[in-house]
Amino acid sequence: MKTYLFNFVKGVLYGVFSISPGLSGGVLATYLGDYDKLILIYDEKKITKDNLFFILFILFGFIIGIVISSKVVLDMYNKYHSIFKLIILFINILILYNMIKLYSLKKLGLIITSSVILYIFIKNINIPIFYNNTRLKYVFGAVIYSFGKIIPGISSTTLLINFGMYERVLLFFSDPIYEFVHNITSWVLFWSFFSITSLSLLTLITKYKDTFDIKIIVSAIMIVNILLLI
């Protein structure tokens, strides 16, 4: 019973971290060893009783964590927007610094080159098409949100803030029934594409976990986030 309660508490923390600007539930899950365990369960496609209860209690805690903290985080974000942005920038720089220490100059060069290319690509995207087309904005928002949820180290909140979808997602978590009833098509699109992208990412990670150096991609995206926030 203590194990189930502990998994529930960890799930709550993952939920709170996942919607707090600059933080990543995936990083915390990796630190506590749950991320690798979840990847292994998904890879083996074999659900035992212990694995099932592990997933259910983590998931239940995760949902509770999001629900109980989303309104508080949204209010703080609206009142202290500039401070939140500085906090995001500081945390991204801190995480990036710690990650770069793990790489040689050769890999650091690859990280910087990749991030610059990605940054130029993002800056030259015809962004107005996403803002003028509500449905497309929800679809693309779901895709980038799934990257932040599945890949450790990538802050989904930072991605959503850069894309202008952060407040909308927090509004959904703070009052899901109202949001779903009044904007059902957009949210069906959002969660459908979020699920599809997440499953695809999980499949790729498990398939190439021995050769796929995820930290390089994470570091490159962190640099892009910092450049977009400055």
Buried (B, 14 or more C-beta within 10 A) or exposed (E): EEEBEEBBBBBBBBBBBBBBBBBBBBBBBBEBEBBEBBBEBBBEEEEEEEBEEBBBBBBBBBBBBBBBBBBBBBEBBEEEEEEBBEBBBEBBBEBBEEBBEEBEEEBBEBBBEBBBEBBEEBEEEEEEEBEEEEEEBBBBBBBBBBBBBBBBBBBBBBBBBBBEBBBBBBBBBBBBEEBBEEBEEBBEBBBEBBEEBBEEBBEEBBEEEEEEEBBBBBBBBBBBBBBBBE
